[in-house]
Amino acid sequence: MNDQLKAAFAALVQTAAAAGFPTDAAMAEGRVLSAAVAEANRGAYLDWCAALDLPVSAQTFIDAAVAGRRYRGSATPLATQSAASNSAAYPNALAQVCQAAATLGQPTPQSIGAATMAAAAQLPSGQHYGFNTPSAAPTDAFAQEQFITQAPTILGDVLERISTNQAKLLDLSRIDPHLPGAFPGLGTPQLPADPSAATTQPAQQQPTQPAAPDITEPDAAEASQPEEPEKTVEQWLAELDELVGLAKVKTEIHRQTAILRVDALRTKAGLKSPTITRHLVFEGNPGTGKTTVARMVAGIYKAIGLLSKGQLVEVDRSELVAGFLGQTAIKTAEMAAKAYGGVLFIDEAYALNGDQYGEEAINTLVKEMEDHRDDLVVIVAGYPAPMSEFIANNPGLASRFRTTIEFENYTDTELRGIFTSMAAKSDFDLSDGCAEEFSRELAMQVRDEHFGNGRFARNLLEAAIGRHAWRLRDIPEPTLADLRTLLAEDLAEAEAVATTLDPPEDAEPIPAVEFPLQDGAAK
């Protein structure tokens, strides 16, 4: 439904402009995030290209989806910057983009779950999509009222496209409802915004879509809230310590923080200080928390006074290397400029090895690190062995990356904790048996270097959220417990391949283009 996505993009740009953000950067974030949410939907690239007024290209859509997968589980740079100023306007606009993207093509449980998780990831801690959390702790009654009011709109809007095609795309006798992707045409009834109106409104009547709020003006409650002070070093370290596992990583970050803090104090006092490199190497398999910790390092360095802004800019080879020699240096310098005052995080940095284009990017990075050594930190990350070779191949890198932090794979217990924490942050409760079912699914995974670690837990939760929506499709008035509770059956076979239905004769033809349901590597 590209009209809905077009409207969401327009609102995103308007909100970014009101917040003082570059509108082209905001549009770029919305573009890749929407593709990452919709990539599991067959034919989604057609609607996506139409919404962006782009030539129809499946490859362009796939490239955008790959670039945006990192933001399905973590906030975008502008959303992070918005959260620092205690404003939820821009993150809410991104959440609307996620919601609209899930309706593209033939919606699936994977896209619904991805939209839910991605929307939640954009919002500041303690805030939820669709309403502002009061500064005072809400009562249970208030929380229930807010949830019941907002949840139907969120879920109903995501599945509106499915509901309109139900009659001609679905024959329930032909499918197994327990498989993800088994309902390319089924919607779910929407609850009335006012619970008291449930007895007077016919069950089959779809409520009118509420008018979008004027996102250029802050909500009265939001405007009345005092600005949240920036986090201190102690608060950042406490947040780091709350992460599941990563004992060695936490110890090393604490040690680095102490060294750099004292060095900054000596410099401020006019004392001589040895040259201490602030750049870091993160070695570890996918999904071991490298990006999350890098974001915290950026905050810690800013709190110490080593960085002026503290933002994190994530890139990979595709965002540094251009198609021609000479252009790569310009492209790499532009990405470095976006990270001035913060941290440039280069994932799978060893991909720059092996050709003259990558060498040009590396040489430009070395120059940027030297020219802006007082206000730019670079963190390179990837698999252990290739990362060691990457640093050793260039003397300029070896002299600047002297600290390597190893990220170990998570244990089964730690992965269960990550899964539980992700569910709680997305306002879901796990019923009895969910932990056992998660362990069963985990036991079937091959735990080699390509295992997703925390990414596996997030993928499973995304699929379970979609199956939860399917399970509630025939319940006209779900309770708060229904809306919040994931069952073990929602997790069962969540990684199964979706079944394919032959479309009816009167259905619009959809090109048989298949896209990967999940990313095999995590940031």
N, C-alpha and C positions, 0 to 999 in steps of 0.2 A: 504494500500500500504506500506508493511513493509520495502521495500528497501529504500523508501524515509525517513522513520522514522529512519532506521539504519544510513543513511548518516547524518541525523540531530543530532543523538546521538554522532556519531564520531566527528562531527564539534564542538559539545558542549564540549566534553572532551578535544579536542585540544585547544579550546579557554580558558577553565578553566586552563589548564596547562600553557598556555602562560601568563595568569594573575596571576599565583602563587596560584591558588585555589586548594584544594584537589580534585582530579578527581573523587574519589568515592562519595564525597558530591555532586559534580556537576551532576553525573550520577543519584544519588538518587533524586535530584530535578527534572531532566528531566523525570525520570520514573513516579513519582507521578503526575506531571503536565500534561504529555501526556495522562495519564489514565483519569484524571479529565476532560480534553477537549473532549475525545472520548467516554465517558461513555454513551452518549445518542445514539450512533450508534450501531445498531444491529450487532452482530458478531465481534465487534471491538476487543474483547479480544483475538481472534485468531491471528489477525495481530500483536497485541501488544506483545503477548507472543513470536511470531516468531521473531519480531524485536529485542527483548531482549535475545533471545536464552534461554527462560524459558520453562519448561514443561507447556503444555496447562492447564490453570487453571482459570476458571471464578472467583473464590474466590480471588485469588491473584490479579487479575485485579481490582475487586471491592474494596479490601482493599487499593490498591494504589490510586484509584480514590477518596475515602473518605479522605485519607490523603492529597491529592493534591487540593481539592476544595478551600481551603483557598487562594491558589495562583492564582485562576481565577480572583480575584479582587485586589490582592496586590502582591508586588514584593517578590520573594523568598529571603532568607537571603543573598545568594551570589550575587544576582542581586542588592540588596540594598547596599552591600559592594562595588560592582563595580560602582554603581551610585555615591557613596561618592568620588570616585577617578576620576569622570567625564569621565568614559569610557563606551561606549555603546556596545563594542564587545561581552561581555558575555550576556547581556540582549538580544541583537539581535540574538545570538545563541539560547537562550531559545525561542524567538519568532519563530524561524524556527522550533523548536520542536513542538510548538503549531500548526503551519501551517500544518506540516506533520501529526500530530495526528488527525486532523479534517477529514482526508481522509480515516481513518481506517474503516473497516467494511462497512456498508451502511450509508454514510454520511447523516446527517439531518441538518435542520436549527439551532437546538440547538448547535450542535458541531461547526458549522461555527461561530455563535455568540460567543460561549465560547472561540474559538480560537482567534477571533478578540479582545475581551475584555482582555483575559489573556496576549496576546502579548503586548497590550498597557500598561498593568499594570506593566510589567517587566522593561520598559524603563524609564530612568530618566525624570523628568519633563522638558518639552520643547523639547523633542526629539520624533521622530516618527519612527515606524518600517520601515526599508528599506532605509533610508537615514539619513544623519547627518544634524541637524539643524545648520546653520551658526551662529557664535557668534553675528554677526550683525543682526538686525531685517530684515527678508526677505521682498521683495516687493510682492505685490499681484500676479504679473506675475510669479515671481520665485516660489511662493508657489503653484500656479496652475500647473506650469510645473512639479514640483516635484510630486505632487499628481497624476496627469494624468499618469506620467511615472511609478510610483510604484504601484498604486492601481490595475491595471489589473493583474500584476504579482502575487500580494498577493491573490486576489480573484480567479484568474485562477488556481493557484497552489492548493488552497484549494479544488476546485471543479473538478480537473482533473480526479479524480477517478469516479466521477459521470458522466462526459462527455463520458468516454470510454464505459460505460455500458448503455447508453441511449436507444439504439435501442431495446434491449431485456428486459429491466426492467420497461419501462414506457409506459403506454397507457393513454394519456391525457383525453380521453373521460370517463375514469373510476374514476376520482378523483376530489376533490374540491381543486383547487390551493390555496385557502385562508387558508388552514389548515397547521400548521407546520408539517414537516415530510412527506408531500405528494409527495415528489419527489425523491425516492431512486433510481436515475439513470439519473438525468438531470444535465447537465453542464451549463456553461455560456460562451459565446464567449469571447475570450481575446482580449483586445485592443493592438495595436502595441505599443512597447516601445517608438517609435518616432511618435508623433501625425501627422507629415507631411506625413508619409508613409501610412496613412489610405486610401488614394485614390488609391493607387497602389497595395495594398495587398488584395487578395480575402477574402471575409468575412468568408468563411468556413475554411480557412487555419489557423491552430493553430501555433502561433509563437514558434520558438525554445526556449526552456527553457534556460535562460542566465546562463553562467557558474558561479558557486558560487565563491565569492571573496575569496582571501587568507586571512582568518580571523586571521592568526597568525601575520600578519603585520598590524599595525594601518593605517587607511585611512590618506592620506596626510593632508586633512582638519582637521581631528581629532587630528593628531599629532601636528598641528600648533596651536591648541587651548591651551591657558594657563589652568593650573589646577585650578579648581574652589575651592575657599577656603572653609573650613569647616564652617557649619552654626554656628552662635552665639546663645546664649540663647534667645536674642531678636527675632532673625529670626525664631527660633523654636516656640516661643510663638505666633508670628504673624501668623505662619502657623496653629497653633492650633486654633487661633481665627477665621480663615477663614472657619473652618468646619461648616457645617449646624447644627443648634441647639446646644444641649449639654451645655447649659448655666451653670448649676451647676458643670458639669465636668470641664469646663474651669476655673471657679472660684477656684475650689479646686486645680487644677494643678498649677495655678499661685501662690496660697498660699504655696503649698509644695515647689515650686521652690524657692520662697523667703526665706523660712526657711532653706532649704538645702544650698542655696547659701551663706547666712550669716554664717551658721555653718562652711562651707568650708573655708571661709575667716578668721574666728576666729582661726580655727585649723592652717591655714597657718601662722597666726601671733603669734602662740605659746600660745594662750589663751586656758583655759579650756573650754570644751564644753559638754553639756549633750549628752547622747547617744540618737541619733535620728534614728529610724528605717526608712529605705528607701523602704522597701517592701510594696506592695500595694495589696488591694483586690478590684477587679472590679465586681460590682454586676449589672446585667441587663439582659434583654431578648436578644435573638439572633438578630444580625444585628444592634446593637445600637452603633457601633463604638469602641468597646473595644480594638480590635487588632490594629486599626489605632492609637488610642491614646497611646497604649502601645509602639508602634514604635516611636512615638514622645517623650514619656518619656525617652526612651533609648537615643535619640539624645540630649535631654535637660540635662540629667545626665552627658553625656560625655562632653557637652559644659561647664558645671559647673566645671568639673574636678573630679567628683565622680566615673566615669567609664573610663577605658582606651581605649575601642574600640567603644562601643555604638551600637553593633549589637543586633538584636532581634531574639531569638530562640523560635519558637512556638512548643509546644508539647501537647499531651493529654495522657490519661492513657495508651493507646496502645504503646506509645513510651517510657514509663517509666517502665512498668511492663513486666517481662519475664514469661516464662512458668513454672519455677521451683524456689523454695526458694533459696536464695543465688545469683541467676543470676539477680534478680531484682535490688539488690543493685549495681551491676556492671553496669547494663544498665542505671539506674538512674544517677549514677555518671558520666557516659560517656556523657549523655545529658547535665548535669550541666557543664561539662568541656567545651563543645562547647559554652556555654554562658558566660564563664569567660571573664570579661571585658565588659559585656553587660547585657541584661535582658533575663531571662528565663520566658517565658509566658506560663502558664499552663491553658489550656481551660478546662472547666467542671472539675475542680480539685476535686470536691466532688465525682467523680467516683472512687477515690482512697479509699474512705471509705468502710468499710463493710467486708473486708477479709484480710488475713495475707499478701497477696502479696502487696496490696495497702498500708498496714501499714509499710511494709518493705521499700516501695518507699518513704513514708512520713518521716520515720526516717532518711533515707539517705539524703533527701532534707534538713532536719533540720541541719544535720551535715555539709553539703556543705555550707549552709547559714552562719554557724558559722565559718567554716574554711576559707572561702573566703568572709568574710563580707565586706572587703574593696574594692572588685572588682567584686561583683556579686549581682544583684538585681533580686528578684523573684516577679512576679505578677501572682496572681491566679484569675481566672474569672469564672463566671457562673451565674445561676439563683440565685436571692436573698436568698430565704429561705434555699435551700441546702447549699449555701456557708456559711451562718451563722453557720449551724450545723457542717460543715466541720472544720471551724476554732475552734469552741468550743470543739470539740472532742479530740484535741491534745494540751496539754499545751505548747509544744514547738512551735506550730504554733501561738497560741494566743499571746505569748509574742513577736513575731516577726512581726505579721501583725496587726498593731494598727490603720492603716488608711484605711477606706473603702470609695470608691467612687461609687456613684449610677448613673447608666446610664438609663435615662428615655426613654420610647418609643418615636419615632418621631411622630409629628403631620402630618396631611395630607399635609399641606403647606411645611413642612420641607422635606417630602418624594418627593414631586414634585421638590423641589430644588435639592435634591440628584440625582434624575433621570436626570434632565437637565444638572447638572454638569458632571455626568458620560458620557453622550452622547457627550458633548463638548470636554472632554478629549480624547475621542475616535475618534475625527474628524467627528462627525455627527451633522447635524443641524436638529432641530425639526420644522416641518411645522405647519401651523395653524390647530388646532384641536387635536394635540398630547397631550397637557396638559389636555384637557377635556377627552380624551380617557384614559389617565393614571388615572385620578380621577375616571372614571367609573370602570376601572379594580380594583382599590384600594377599591372602595365601596363594591365590591363583596367578599372581603376577610374577614375571621373571625379574629378579632383582639384580640386573646387570647395570652397566654404566648408563644405559638409556632409560632406566626406570625413572618415572616422574617425581618420586618422593612427594613433597607437598602438593605438587601439581596433580598427582593422582588423586589425592584427597579432594581437591577442588573440582576436578572433572567429575568425580563420582557424586559430589554434592549437587553440581549443576544438573546432572541427569536425574537425580532423585527429586529435585525441585520440579522438574518438568513432569515427572510421573505423578507427583503429588497433585499437580494441577489437573491431570487426566482423571485421577481418582475422585476429585471433587466435582467433576463436570455435571453430574446429575443431582447434586444436592442444592436445592434452591436457596436455602438459608444456612450456610455453614456457620458453625459456632466459632468463637475465637480459638478454641482448642483445635477445631478442625483446620483452621487456617494456619495455625502455628506448628502442628505436629507432623513430623515425618515418621512413617512406619518402616519396619524392616523390609516389607514388600516393595517399598519405593526404591530401596537400594538394590534389591535382588535383580540380577542380570542387567544392571544399569548401563553396562558397557556393551550390551548386545547390539548387533547391527540392526538398524531399523528395517522393518518390513516394507515392501514396496507394493502399492496398489495400482492396478491399471486404471487410468483416469476414464471417466465416462466419455461417450462419444461427443457430447456437447461441451466438454471442458476445453479451455484454451490450451493449445499445444505448448508444452514446456520442454525446452532442449534437454537432452539427457546428459547433463553435465554434473558430475559428482565432485563434491568438495570434501576434504578431510574434516571429520567431526571434531577432532581435538588436536592440539599441538603436542607433538611428542617431546618437546623440550620446554622447560620452564625457566623463567628468569629468576 
